[in-house]
Amino acid sequence: MTVEKKPGRPAAKLLTLAALAGILAGAAAVYVMESRSGNGEPGTPVASAGQCQAAKEKAAALTPFLKGQVAAMMAADQPRPLPALAFNGPDGKPLTVADFAGKTLLVNLWATWCFPCREEMPALNALQKELGSDRFEVVAINIDTGTDEKPKAFLDETGVHDLGYYRDSSMGVFNALKKEGLAFGLPVTLLMDDKGCLIGAMNGPAVWDSEDAKALIKAALPAAPAS
């Protein structure tokens, strides 16, 4: 299927889809059948429980920023480490979220057959282009089964070139999040602090290059070290 290039981002469509996701109480518009594949070592933490105790204050501080175009994001009541979510990097080599230690992450699961995912990818790309740094990264993980042909073609056709190409064709990363009670459909988005602790999660799309989204990300970042 050919993807038609359109100028600008379809904010109105994303807002409609996000509202629908809220009405459906967090269930995304596209559902995924569970595969038999796993992901990482079940129960293996990225951070220790002690490290995530400090994340409670950060998660609570996000509440005023969960509004407008990111209102569907829920702050974690109990910030916690996640299992070692495994996927492949741009070079095809295995990665986990632990490899991003020191960065605040917006982890997003997407697929080419997921319409809300397709709509929000340019906005995620714009967010990474503006705020991506050694302190923050959008980690968008494609979970299409099969080869790289479809996802790479989609990214090329829509001009999404600022996101790293992260992949898990086994869908294991989705199933790992499903077991954690965090994934009900696509897209799935997690906000994780610089120690690998979950501080926010949502199912469904958002306008990620909006002022609301950028304010949320800036609030999630650790304080810059004093010069």
N, C-alpha and C positions, 0 to 999 in steps of 0.2 A: 504494500500500500504506500503510495507516494504522499509525503507530508508537504502541504503547501506552505510556503513562507508567507508570513504576515508581518507587517510592520508593527513595532511596539509590542507591549505585553497585553494579553487579554484579561485585564484586571476585572472587568465586569463579570466575565464568565467565572473567574476564580472566586469572586465574592459570592456569586450565586451558589457555586459548588461548596464553598466553605459553610455557607448558611445551611445548606442541605445536610452537610455532615453534622452540624450542630443539632439539627432537628432529629437526626437519626442517632443521637446520643453517642457520638464518637465512632459509629460504624461507617467506614468509607463506602463510596459508591461502587467500587469494584472489589469483589471478594476473591480470595485466592484459595485454591484447593491445596491442602497440606500434602507435601511430598514426604517421602520416607527418609530423606537425608537429614542429618543433624548438622551442627555447626559448633566448632570449637570443642572444648572439654566442658560438659555440663557442670555448672556450679563453680567453675574456675573463675575467681574474681579478677577484674582488672585493677581494682583498688581494694584495700582492706576496709572492713566495716568501720574501723577507727578513723580512717582517712575521710570517710563519707559523713562522719558526725559533723564535721565542719561545714559540710555542704547544706545542712538544714537551714542555716541562716541565709545562705545564698538563694535557696529555693523559695523561702518565705519572702525574701526581698523582691522576687520576680512578680509577685501577685499584682501589684499596681500596673505592670506592663502587659498583662495578659488581657488585652482589650482590642477593640476595633478589628483589624484584619488578622490578628493572631489570637483572637479571643478563645479559639478552640484548644489552644495549648493549655495543659493542666500542669501546675507546679507539683512536683513530687512531695507527697506528705512525708515519706521516709526515703530520702535520697539513698541510693545503694549502688554498689558495683554491679555490673552486668557480667554474664558469662563472657568468655573471650570470643566475642563475635568475629568470625573469620570470613575473609573475602580476599579477592585478588587486587593488587595495585595496578597502576598503568603499565608496568612492565610484566604483568602476569604472575608476579611472585606473591606468595601468601602474606597477608597482613591481618592484624587484629586492631581493635581500638587502642590497645596498649601501645602500639607503635606511634600514636599521636600524643603521647604524654607531654604535658606542658601546654597543650592547646585546648581551648574551649571548642567543642564540636557541635555542629548541627548535622546529625546523621539522618539521611533521608533515603528510604527504600522506594524504588520506582521501577516501572516496566513500560515498554513501548505500547503494550496492549491496554494500559490503564489510562483512560482519557484524562482524569484529573491530574495524573502525573505529567502527562504530555503538556498540559496547560501551564503547570507551575514551574517546569524546568527552566524556561528563560528567566523567570524571576529569581530562582535559586542561583543561576549563573550571574545575574546582576549583583546579587548580595555578595557572592564570593569576590567578584571583581572589585567592589567598593570596600568591603571590610576584611577580606582575606589577608592574613598576615602570619607572622610567627606565633601569634596569640590566638588566632581563630581560623577555622576552616569549615566550609560546607563539604561534608563527605557524603556524596550522593552515590548510592550503591544500586546498580542495575541488577535485577533478578530475572531477566529473560532467560528461559532455558535455550539450549542450542548454542549457536556460534555468536561471535561478536558482530556479525554483519548488520542485523537490524538496529541494535542500540547505537552503533557507531554512525550508521547512515542517518538515523534520527537526529543525533547531536550535530552532525555536519549540516543537515538541511535546515535546522532551526538556529544555527549560529551559536550553539552552546560550546564554547571553547575555553572558558575560564575554570571549569570544574575538573578536578582530577577524574580519570576514568577508572572507577572502582566497580568490580563485578563479582557476582556470586550466582553462577548458572545453576547451582544445585538447589537454590532457594532455602538453603540451610539457615542463613541469617534471618530470614522471615520466620521460619519455624521456631528458631531459638527465642525470638521476641514474642511469638505467639504463646510459647510455654511460660514466658514471664508475665503474660497478661497484658502485653503492650501493643500487640498487633492484631487487628481484626480485619483489615483489608489494606488497600493501597490508596494513596501514599501513606506511609508511616514516617513520622519525624520525631527524633529524640534530641533533646538538648542535654549535653553532658559537659561537666566542668573540666578544668585542666588536670584533674586527678582521675578522670574516668568515672566519675559518679553521676548517675542519672539525676537531673534536677528538673526536667520537664519532658512531657510527651504528648503527642496528639496523633489522631488518625484523621485523614482528610487533608485537603489542600489549603494553602494560604497564599496571600500575595507577599512573597518573601522579600521583595525589594521595596516594600512600603515603609513609610516612616515609623509605623507601629512595630514592624518586624525589626528594623534597624535599632530602634530604642530598646527592644527586648534583648537583642544580642549584646549591645553595649552594656546593659545592666548585668548580663551574665558573665561578662569578662572579669577576671580578677583585677584588683587595683594595680595600676602600673607602679613598678618599683620607683622609689624616690631617687632623683638624680643627685 
